[in-house]
Amino acid sequence: MDSIRTISANGKKILSLIVQHGPLTKRQLAERGGIGWATAVKFVNRLDSVEVLTRIGTSDREIVSGKNSYVYDLGRRAPVFLGLDIEYRTTRFALTNLRNEILWSSRAETPRASSLDDIEGFVARLVSEANQAAASNGFGPLDGIGIGMPTWLTEEGATIFDALGGRLSARFDLPTRVENNIRAYTLYKEHTTLQQSFVVVSVRNGIGAGYVVNGELLRGEQGLAGEIGHITIPGNTTRCRCGKSGCIETVVNEHALTQEYAVRCGDAVSANRTDSAFSTLFRDAAEGSEVAVGLLSESAELLGQAIATLVLVLNVRNVFVVGQFGADGDVWVPFLEESIRKHVEPRTEFALHYRELDDSGYLIGAALLVAREYLDYSVMESPATAW
């Protein structure tokens, strides 16, 4: 019998169809999943018996043997996951389900960590809090833990990902997966759009890239794929958290650009503004401020070179730059396109897009590191519009 931890291949097809399309009858599940009628009946009944699915009523459109057919939806014991988005200053964590709904969330101050032991202890406290929240809200026990965290949160770098996942899996007897934040976010976008190939470049407190090529989320042999923020800028001597000097992300990140703009404006940037200082930079550039335009042009030249390297190496057409740039974030796109065009092979085709950062995507993407193991993407249909 299917249990919550051992969903069969046919069970995954059934869950995937209900996740994407909402409540369905057994006949609809059989037809859409390419499953035989008898097999669909058997597996729906199994999932119903362990409360992974539940009957929510009958269909007035579909009648089998003189009776209205039962309609099934996710049940009380449908998988529940914990997603953690660990940043250098703040950690957010949330309970999610297969529909990417945030059922409960909280946050904590990220401690100054120097070792794997420090991070394990910190995460263990959050898992304990999340377990209590799951129990008090009637969600049942956790079915998996997904963690997105910065590569250089500790000196171990990316080697901490598999080590931390292994420790926490054993400690809580739960599937636990760990990746860097941007790959978690990229996974969220792959899941919600089902696009086969694209690059995401995130500008937050650092710069990172995640990429999906032919449906595969790439992480690299050592888990360091996408660390474009650590490409060195000649002449830059600023010390980076990774241990070396001159990395792009020391001068092109949300905090650094906001501070530099304030300096160039003599701190006038903060006067009479109610929105974030970072989005003010983009708004002022859209309104024609020479100072703002100059800073965005300079930073785009640096970031554009790094993006051009990805375009050349991966040969991926669609590149999405994401961040909290505000309503005028598109103003950066022409500067980035100009820089990328200068550094790629002349016949290279690419399309650059700006998308406002979806903060929940980091949490949901982290949870998806384990949640996707319950799904069968071969039966899911791509949305009509790409992100």
C-alpha positions in Angstrom: 0.0 0.0 0.0 1.2 3.5 -0.8 2.3 5.4 2.3 3.2 9.1 2.5 7.0 8.2 2.2 6.6 5.6 -0.6 4.3 7.0 -3.2 4.5 4.7 -6.3 4.9 5.9 -9.9 1.2 5.8 -10.5 0.5 7.5 -7.2 2.9 10.3 -8.3 1.0 10.7 -11.6 -2.3 11.1 -9.7 -0.9 13.6 -7.2 0.7 15.6 -10.0 -2.5 15.9 -12.0 -4.5 17.0 -8.9 -1.8 19.5 -8.0 -1.9 21.1 -11.4 -5.6 20.8 -12.3 -7.4 20.7 -9.0 -10.0 18.1 -8.0 -10.6 15.3 -10.5 -12.6 12.1 -10.9 -11.0 8.7 -11.3 -11.9 8.7 -14.9 -10.3 12.1 -15.5 -7.2 10.9 -13.7 -7.0 7.8 -15.9 -7.5 9.7 -19.1 -5.1 12.6 -18.3 -2.4 10.3 -16.8 -2.6 7.6 -19.4 -3.4 5.1 -16.7 -5.7 2.2 -17.2 -9.1 2.5 -15.5 -8.6 -0.4 -13.1 -5.2 0.9 -12.2 -6.5 4.4 -11.5 -9.3 3.1 -9.3 -6.8 0.9 -7.3 -4.3 3.7 -6.7 -6.9 6.4 -5.9 -8.4 4.1 -3.4 -5.0 3.4 -1.8 -4.2 7.1 -1.5 -7.6 7.7 -0.1 -7.2 5.0 2.5 -4.0 6.7 3.9 -5.7 10.2 3.7 -3.3 11.5 1.0 -6.4 12.0 -1.1 -9.9 12.7 0.0 -13.3 12.6 -1.6 -14.8 16.1 -1.7 -18.1 15.4 -3.4 -19.5 14.1 -6.7 -19.3 15.4 -10.3 -22.6 16.4 -11.8 -21.1 16.1 -15.2 -19.7 12.6 -15.2 -21.9 9.6 -14.5 -20.6 6.1 -14.3 -23.0 3.1 -13.8 -25.9 5.4 -13.1 -24.1 7.3 -10.3 -22.3 10.6 -10.1 -18.5 10.0 -9.9 -16.6 11.0 -6.8 -14.2 13.9 -7.1 -10.8 13.7 -5.3 -8.6 16.4 -3.9 -5.4 16.4 -1.7 -6.3 15.0 1.7 -5.3 15.7 5.3 -2.1 13.7 5.0 -1.0 15.1 1.7 2.7 15.8 2.0 3.8 18.8 4.1 7.4 20.2 3.7 9.6 22.7 5.5 11.4 25.2 3.4 14.2 27.4 4.7 15.7 30.5 3.1 18.8 31.3 5.0 20.4 34.7 4.2 23.4 36.3 5.8 21.3 38.3 8.2 17.8 36.8 8.3 16.4 33.3 7.9 12.8 32.7 6.8 11.2 29.3 7.1 7.7 28.0 6.2 5.5 25.0 5.9 4.3 24.3 2.4 2.4 21.7 0.5 2.4 20.3 -3.1 0.3 23.2 -4.3 3.1 25.6 -3.2 0.9 27.2 -0.6 2.6 28.6 2.4 0.7 27.1 5.3 2.7 28.8 8.1 5.8 30.9 8.2 8.2 32.6 10.6 11.7 34.1 10.6 14.8 34.2 12.8 18.1 36.1 12.9 20.8 34.1 11.2 23.6 33.6 13.6 27.2 34.2 12.9 28.2 30.7 12.0 31.7 29.3 11.6 31.2 25.6 11.2 28.8 22.9 10.1 28.0 22.2 13.7 26.8 25.8 14.2 24.4 25.6 11.1 23.1 22.2 12.1 22.2 23.4 15.6 20.5 26.5 14.2 18.5 24.6 11.7 17.6 21.9 14.3 16.0 24.7 16.4 13.9 25.9 13.5 12.8 22.4 12.6 11.6 21.9 16.1 9.6 25.1 16.0 8.1 24.1 12.6 7.2 20.7 13.9 5.3 22.3 16.8 3.5 24.6 14.4 2.6 21.7 12.1 1.1 19.8 15.0 -0.8 22.8 16.4 -2.3 23.6 13.0 -3.3 20.0 12.3 -1.0 19.5 9.3 0.6 16.3 10.6 4.3 15.5 10.8 6.8 16.9 8.2 7.5 14.8 5.1 10.8 16.5 4.1 13.1 19.5 4.7 14.5 21.7 1.9 17.1 24.4 2.6 18.4 27.2 0.4 21.5 28.9 1.9 24.5 31.0 0.8 27.4 29.1 -0.5 29.8 31.1 1.7 27.9 31.2 4.9 30.7 29.1 6.5 34.2 28.4 5.5 33.2 25.0 4.2 31.5 26.7 1.2 29.4 24.4 -1.0 30.8 21.2 0.6 28.4 22.0 3.5 25.3 21.3 1.4 25.5 17.5 1.2 27.1 17.2 4.7 24.3 19.3 6.3 21.6 17.4 4.4 23.0 14.1 5.5 23.3 15.1 9.1 19.7 16.5 9.3 18.3 13.5 7.4 19.7 11.2 10.0 18.8 13.5 12.9 15.1 13.8 12.0 14.7 10.7 9.9 13.4 12.9 7.1 14.5 13.5 3.5 16.6 16.7 3.6 18.1 18.5 0.6 20.4 21.6 0.7 21.3 23.9 -2.2 22.3 27.5 -2.5 19.5 30.1 -2.5 19.4 30.9 -6.2 19.2 27.3 -7.3 16.2 26.9 -4.9 14.6 30.0 -6.5 15.4 28.6 -10.0 13.8 25.3 -9.1 10.7 27.2 -8.1 10.5 28.9 -11.4 11.1 25.7 -13.3 8.3 24.0 -11.4 5.8 26.8 -11.9 6.5 27.4 -15.6 7.9 24.0 -16.8 10.3 25.8 -19.0 13.1 23.5 -20.3 16.0 26.0 -20.6 16.7 29.4 -18.9 19.1 31.3 -16.7 18.1 33.3 -13.6 20.5 36.0 -12.3 19.6 37.2 -8.8 20.8 40.5 -7.4 20.2 40.6 -3.6 22.9 40.9 -1.0 25.0 39.0 -3.4 24.9 37.9 -7.0 24.1 34.3 -8.0 22.9 32.5 -11.1 20.8 29.4 -11.5 20.2 27.6 -14.7 18.0 24.9 -16.2 19.3 23.3 -19.4 17.0 20.8 -21.2 14.9 20.3 -18.0 17.9 19.8 -15.7 18.8 22.1 -12.8 22.6 22.2 -13.0 24.6 22.4 -9.8 28.1 21.4 -10.9 30.4 18.7 -9.6 31.2 20.6 -6.4 27.9 22.4 -6.1 29.4 25.7 -7.2 27.6 26.2 -10.5 26.3 29.7 -10.9 28.7 31.6 -8.6 29.1 34.4 -11.1 29.2 37.0 -8.3 32.8 35.8 -7.6 34.2 36.7 -11.0 37.0 39.1 -10.4 37.0 42.7 -11.5 40.5 44.0 -12.4 41.5 46.8 -10.0 38.8 46.0 -7.4 40.5 45.4 -4.0 37.4 45.0 -1.9 37.5 41.9 0.3 34.7 39.4 -0.4 33.1 37.0 2.0 34.4 34.1 -0.1 37.9 35.0 1.0 39.4 36.7 -2.1 39.3 40.3 -3.2 37.7 41.9 -6.2 34.5 39.9 -6.7 31.8 41.5 -8.8 29.2 41.1 -6.0 31.3 43.3 -3.7 30.3 46.3 -5.8 27.1 45.1 -7.6 24.6 44.1 -5.0 21.6 45.8 -3.4 23.4 47.2 -0.4 26.5 48.4 -2.4 24.5 50.1 -5.1 22.2 51.8 -2.6 25.2 53.1 -0.6 27.1 54.2 -3.7 24.1 56.1 -5.0 23.7 57.8 -1.6 27.3 58.9 -1.7 27.1 60.3 -5.2 23.9 62.2 -4.3 25.3 63.5 -1.0 22.6 61.4 0.8 19.9 63.4 -0.9 18.6 60.2 -2.3 16.8 59.4 0.9 15.0 62.7 1.2 11.2 62.8 0.6 11.1 59.1 -0.3 8.8 56.5 1.2 9.8 53.5 -0.9 13.1 51.5 -0.6 16.3 53.3 -1.3 17.2 50.6 -3.8 14.1 51.0 -6.0 14.7 54.8 -5.8 17.8 54.3 -7.8 15.9 52.8 -10.6 13.0 55.2 -10.4 15.4 58.2 -10.6 17.2 56.6 -13.6 13.8 56.2 -15.3 13.1 59.9 -14.6 16.4 60.9 -16.2 18.8 61.4 -13.3 22.3 61.5 -14.7 23.7 60.2 -11.5 21.4 57.2 -11.4 21.8 56.5 -15.1 25.6 56.7 -14.7 25.7 54.2 -11.8 23.3 51.7 -13.5 25.4 51.9 -16.7 28.6 51.3 -14.9 27.2 48.4 -12.9 25.6 46.9 -15.9 28.9 46.8 -17.7 30.3 44.6 -14.9 27.3 42.3 -14.5 26.8 42.1 -18.3 30.2 40.6 -18.7 29.4 37.8 -16.2 26.0 37.1 -17.9 27.7 37.0 -21.3 29.9 34.3 -20.0 26.9 32.2 -19.0 25.2 32.8 -22.4 28.3 31.7 -24.3 29.0 28.6 -22.2 25.4 27.4 -21.8 23.9 28.6 -25.1 20.6 29.4 -23.3 18.4 32.0 -24.9 16.3 33.3 -22.1 18.0 35.1 -19.2 15.9 36.5 -16.3 17.4 39.1 -14.0 15.5 39.2 -10.7 15.7 41.6 -7.8 13.7 44.1 -5.8 14.3 46.9 -8.2 10.7 48.3 -8.1 8.3 49.2 -10.9 11.1 50.8 -12.9 13.5 47.8 -12.8 13.3 47.5 -16.6 15.4 50.6 -16.9 18.5 48.5 -16.3 17.8 46.1 -19.2 19.1 48.2 -22.1 22.4 48.8 -20.3 22.8 45.1 -19.5 21.9 44.1 -23.1 24.5 46.5 -24.4 27.1 45.0 -22.2 26.2 41.4 -23.0 26.1 42.1 -26.7 29.7 43.4 -26.6 31.0 40.3 -25.0 29.2 37.5 -26.8 29.8 36.0 -30.2 28.1 38.3 -32.7 25.5 35.8 -33.9 24.5 34.7 -30.4 20.8 35.0 -29.8 19.5 35.9 -26.3 16.6 37.5 -24.7 17.0 39.4 -21.4 14.1 40.0 -19.1 13.6 41.7 -15.7 11.2 40.2 -13.2 10.4 41.5 -9.7 11.8 39.1 -7.1 9.1 36.9 -5.6 10.3 36.4 -2.1 8.1 33.5 -1.5 9.9 31.7 -4.4 13.0 31.2 -2.2 10.9 29.4 0.5 8.8 27.4 -1.9 11.9 26.5 -4.0 13.7 25.3 -1.0 10.7 23.1 -0.1 10.6 21.8 -3.7 14.1 20.4 -3.3 12.2 17.5 -1.6 8.6 18.1 -2.7 9.4 17.5 -6.4 10.3 13.9 -5.5 6.6 13.3 -5.0 5.6 14.5 -8.5 5.8 13.2 -12.1 6.4 16.1 -14.4 5.8 14.1 -17.5 2.0 14.3 -17.0 2.0 18.0 -16.2 1.2 20.6 -18.9 3.2 23.8 -19.4 1.3 27.0 -18.5 0.1 29.1 -21.5 2.5 31.9 -20.6 6.1 31.8 -19.5 7.3 33.8 -16.6 
